[in-house]
Amino acid sequence: MNKTEQLKKYYQRCDEIYFKEHLRELLHKAKEVVEEIEIEEINLEEMILVDVREEDEVSAGIIPAKTTLTIQRGEVEFQANDKIRPLSDKIIVCYCLKGARGLLAAKTLNDLGIKAKNLKGGISAWVESGKTIKNYLGEFRLES
């Protein structure tokens, strides 16, 4: 590998580190302003859950709330007014796989004037706590 290629690789690594650091900072700032809700606090009958995972993740299973909206993280801003705002008289809880996308979605909703919380640990923590999820096959839980 010549020096030009080495420099390109070095700058690429610097860019990746710079990006990851900014993402960490963005998540940290979101955690400062978004309320996180524990699994035990979830009320499946009363709360509106917003699953912000990708379509293939959602097909694996969702938290079986009375009202669950599936809106991919990149669409939250664009669908908030039509789909989420009409339900904003209830507690809105965003979730994803482990919590980061849910946190950013909740921050975005709060920035748009819609009060939202984030499920701490996402659906992974939900499943690991022994709670059920559902998909087209039915409702099930993780066996330990």
C-alpha positions in Angstrom: 0.0 0.0 0.0 1.4 3.4 -1.0 1.4 6.5 1.2 -1.6 8.0 -0.6 -3.7 4.9 0.2 -2.4 4.9 3.8 -3.4 8.5 4.2 -6.9 7.8 2.7 -7.4 5.0 5.2 -6.2 7.1 8.0 -8.6 10.0 7.2 -11.4 7.5 6.7 -10.8 6.2 10.2 -10.7 9.7 11.6 -14.0 10.5 9.9 -15.6 7.3 11.4 -14.3 8.2 14.9 -15.5 11.8 14.5 -19.0 10.6 13.4 -19.3 8.1 16.3 -18.3 10.7 18.8 -20.9 13.1 17.4 -23.6 10.4 17.5 -22.7 9.6 21.2 -23.0 13.3 22.0 -26.3 13.6 20.2 -27.7 10.6 22.2 -26.3 12.0 25.4 -28.1 15.4 24.8 -31.3 13.5 23.9 -31.1 11.6 27.2 -30.9 14.8 29.1 -34.2 16.0 27.8 -36.3 12.9 27.0 -38.0 11.0 29.8 -37.2 7.3 29.7 -39.8 4.9 31.0 -39.2 1.6 32.6 -40.8 -1.7 31.4 -42.8 -2.0 34.6 -44.4 1.4 33.9 -45.8 0.4 30.5 -49.6 0.3 30.4 -50.5 -1.6 27.3 -54.2 -0.5 27.5 -53.6 3.2 28.0 -50.4 4.2 26.4 -49.7 4.7 22.7 -46.6 2.8 21.6 -44.6 4.0 18.6 -42.3 1.3 17.2 -39.6 3.1 15.1 -37.7 0.0 13.9 -37.3 -1.1 10.3 -40.0 -3.2 8.6 -38.1 -6.4 8.9 -37.5 -5.9 12.6 -41.2 -5.1 13.2 -42.2 -8.3 11.4 -40.3 -10.3 14.0 -42.6 -9.0 16.7 -44.0 -5.9 18.4 -45.0 -5.1 22.0 -48.7 -6.1 22.2 -50.3 -2.8 23.2 -53.9 -1.8 22.4 -52.5 0.9 20.2 -49.1 0.5 18.5 -48.0 2.6 15.6 -45.2 1.3 13.4 -43.3 4.3 11.9 -39.7 3.9 10.8 -37.3 6.3 12.6 -36.7 8.2 9.3 -40.4 8.9 8.9 -41.3 10.1 12.4 -41.0 13.8 11.5 -43.2 13.4 8.4 -46.0 11.3 10.0 -46.1 12.9 13.4 -48.8 15.4 12.6 -51.2 13.0 10.9 -50.6 9.8 12.9 -49.3 10.8 16.3 -50.6 14.2 17.2 -54.3 13.1 17.1 -53.4 10.6 19.9 -51.3 13.0 22.0 -53.9 13.2 24.8 -52.4 9.9 25.9 -48.9 9.0 27.0 -46.8 8.3 23.9 -43.8 5.9 24.2 -41.3 5.4 21.4 -39.3 2.2 21.2 -36.8 0.5 19.0 -34.5 -2.6 19.4 -32.2 -1.3 22.2 -33.2 2.3 22.8 -31.2 4.7 20.7 -33.6 5.2 17.8 -36.5 5.4 20.2 -34.7 8.0 22.1 -34.0 10.1 19.0 -37.6 9.7 17.8 -39.0 10.8 21.2 -36.7 13.8 21.1 -37.9 14.7 17.6 -41.6 14.4 18.7 -40.9 16.6 21.8 -39.1 19.1 19.5 -42.3 19.1 17.4 -44.5 19.8 20.4 -45.7 16.2 21.0 -44.8 15.0 24.5 -43.2 11.6 24.1 -41.1 9.2 26.2 -38.6 6.5 25.3 -38.8 2.8 26.5 -35.5 2.3 28.3 -33.7 -0.6 26.7 -36.2 -1.0 23.8 -37.9 -4.2 22.8 -34.8 -6.2 23.7 -35.2 -5.3 27.4 -38.9 -6.0 27.1 -38.3 -9.5 25.8 -35.5 -10.2 28.3 -37.8 -9.3 31.1 -40.2 -12.1 30.2 -42.9 -9.9 28.6 -44.7 -11.1 25.5 -44.4 -9.9 21.9 -46.7 -10.6 19.0 -46.4 -11.1 15.3 -48.4 -12.8 12.5 -47.9 -16.2 14.2 -49.4 -15.1 17.5 -48.2 -13.9 20.9 -45.2 -15.5 22.6 -42.4 -14.9 25.1 -38.7 -15.8 25.3 -38.1 -19.0 27.2 -35.1 -19.0 29.5 
